[in-house]
Amino acid sequence: MSDILVRNIPDDLKRQIEERARANKRRLSREIEALLKRALAAPRPSEYGLGEELHMLVPPELWTDDFIQPRDNAERPGPDFE
């Protein structure tokens, strides 16, 4: 296995990791390894907000001032509710 040296860790962050290691009954290096694995396995957050993500789902030609654009389907009959 390879080694990694991380310098200038804030004291409170180191303390939090040490507390997690004790709670999980692991050595500090094993706790850091577990944290890194979990962080890398997590899905990456989008660089966009939810509104922007939804906006990108609608093609620009369908955007209007009202957002809802009427469908022009004259050849398609309406639903029969009888």
C-alpha positions in Angstrom: 0.0 0.0 0.0 1.1 3.5 -0.6 1.4 6.3 1.9 -0.1 9.8 1.7 1.0 12.7 3.9 -1.5 15.5 4.4 -0.1 18.6 6.0 -1.8 21.5 7.8 -5.0 19.7 8.9 -7.0 22.1 11.1 -7.0 20.9 14.7 -10.8 20.6 14.9 -10.9 18.4 11.8 -8.2 16.1 13.1 -10.1 15.9 16.4 -13.3 14.9 14.6 -11.6 12.2 12.7 -9.9 10.9 15.8 -13.3 10.8 17.6 -14.8 8.9 14.6 -11.9 6.4 14.7 -12.4 5.8 18.4 -16.2 5.4 17.9 -15.6 2.9 15.1 -12.8 1.1 16.9 -10.3 1.8 14.1 -6.8 3.3 13.9 -6.7 6.8 12.6 -5.2 5.8 9.3 -8.0 3.2 8.7 -10.7 5.8 9.6 -9.2 8.2 7.1 -9.2 5.4 4.5 -12.8 4.6 5.2 -13.8 8.3 4.9 -12.0 8.7 1.6 -13.6 5.5 0.2 -17.0 6.7 1.2 -16.4 10.2 -0.2 -15.2 8.8 -3.6 -18.1 6.3 -3.8 -20.8 9.0 -3.2 -22.5 10.4 -6.3 -21.0 13.7 -7.4 -23.3 16.7 -6.8 -24.3 18.5 -9.9 -22.7 21.9 -10.5 -26.2 23.2 -11.2 -29.2 23.7 -8.9 -32.4 21.8 -9.2 -34.1 24.6 -11.1 -31.3 24.8 -13.6 -31.4 21.0 -14.0 -35.1 21.1 -14.7 -34.7 24.0 -17.1 -32.2 22.1 -19.1 -34.7 19.3 -19.6 -36.9 21.6 -21.7 -35.6 22.5 -25.2 -35.2 26.3 -25.6 -37.7 26.3 -28.5 -40.5 25.2 -26.1 -39.9 28.1 -23.7 -42.5 30.9 -23.8 -43.5 33.7 -21.4 -46.1 31.3 -19.9 -43.7 28.3 -20.3 -46.6 26.2 -21.3 -46.8 26.1 -25.0 -50.0 24.8 -26.6 -49.6 21.6 -28.7 -50.7 21.9 -32.3 -52.0 18.4 -32.9 -55.0 19.1 -35.2 -54.6 15.6 -36.8 -54.9 13.9 -33.4 -58.5 13.7 -32.1 -59.2 14.7 -28.5 -60.0 12.1 -25.8 -63.4 10.4 -25.8 -64.8 10.5 -22.3 -68.1 8.7 -23.0 
